Each structure stands twice: as structure tokens, then as C-alpha cells.
Amino acid sequence: MPKRCLVIGASGAIGSATTNRLIDQGYAVGVHYRSNSDIINKWKETVPNDQFLGAYQADLSTEEGIEDFLHHVDSDWDALVFCGGQAWTGLFQEMVLDEMNALFYVHVQSVWRITHKVLPKMIEKKRGHVIVVSSIFGEEGASTEVVYSSVKGAQISFVKGLAKEVGPSGIYVNAVTPGLIDSQMNRHLDDSEREMLEEDIPLGRAGDPAEVADAIEFLLSKRSSYITGQTIKVNGGWS
């Protein structure tokens, strides 16, 4: 029987690269998405039935969206991978409460609540993986992305604390922190802004979503059998 993995934010660049990698590795996947149904429909048509465990549409930026998702999703998974999220760029003092709340629900509250639902089954089976895709900004902070930086930092702290709590139950909890990745989230950058950022990256380029998926797949594999509570940086040396 294939291992079961639930991917949150599966329709985004990193989420879809990760889902495709897991399917290739023989996982059975359940996928969450917010609005991009095209790739979801492609998986429904092309992935074998025993490897596609369902698609769940939900807006996790609201309490109601999280509640609706939790009502419909199964609680029995071998692995849980958080790839979803949204950003907000601008001066902190110009943010309004609704924008702050949206980032909190997507990046923190949904991670807490979904993990809270699937954890009992993992503990019962004495095995499981939880992986959170955070961000370099959660480690270093970023001007004009202050709230995004803070919620991404909260994800890293969550990973460190939970890993200590559930390690004795055979459950691994880790984070991946991408730097500049060629994804929809960074498409707001114009050519000059992107070039300036890439000049600061020792490898001289943005990362590919598949390179983040590589790190996630590694953390789910037996090759990482003595790694938990850690943050794997996928940033081309950028700091």
C-alpha cells in the first residue's frame, strides 16, 4: 500500500512540483488548492486512482475556510506537507487588519489546525512526517514584508517545538526555507528588481520549484532518518 501524503497548496509552483515528485515516488496524494483548478483536473485525469486520494478546495486565509477544509478532509495521513501561502508587500504601517489576519490564518492558524487534526493518527501509528515550507524571510526578516516575515518565523518555531514533542512517537517535523524561487509569488518583481536580487545570490539565479521539491522529498525519505526539528535552507547561498 502506498504511503499517503496530504499536500497543502498543491496547485502553486512549489506545491505542484512537490506533488509531481511524490507521485513519481509512488505516494498516494491528497491535494488542497485555493483557486487554480487546472493542474488539479490534470492530476484527476492522469494519476492512477490508487494514487489520487482527492482534491480539497478551500480558502485558508479565513476561519470559515479552515473550518470547511477540516470538515471534509480525512485525518489519516502518513505525511503532511505545507506548501501554500500568500504574501503582502508594502510598508507595515499601511497594512489593515484584514490583510494581517489573512496572512496569520494562511501561514499559522491553518498549519496549527490541520496538523492538530492529522497528528493523533500519526501518533497512534508511531510514524509520520510534517514538513512546512517557510521562507528565508522567516529567518532573516525583510523590509516591506514585515508581517509575512513574522508568520514565516512562527512556522519555524512551530516546527522546532513540535519536533521535540512528537519525536518520541516516531514523527519527524522539519522546515524548508526557500530563497528567491521562480514562482508566481515572485512574478510581481520587474526585470531590474529580479536582476538586483539575483546579483546578491552567490549562485547568481533564482531557484527552481523542483529544487525545493528535492529537499522535501529528501526529508520524507529514509535518507533523513536522523533529521528532525531542522530548517533546510534552499536559497542558493543568499542571506
SULJOGI-V410273 format. One record per helix or strand. SS is the DSSP state (~ for helix, > for strand). FROM is the first residue (numbers start at 1). LEN is the number of residues. Records with the same first field share a line. If there is no record, write none. Layout:
SS: FROM-LEN + FROM-LEN
This chain:
>: 4-5 + 28-6 + 52-6 + 79-4 + 128-6 + 171-8 + 181-1 + 207-1 + 231-4
~: 13-12 + 38-9 + 49-3 + 63-10 + 92-3 + 97-29 + 136-5 + 146-24 + 184-3 + 191-10 + 209-12 + 222-3
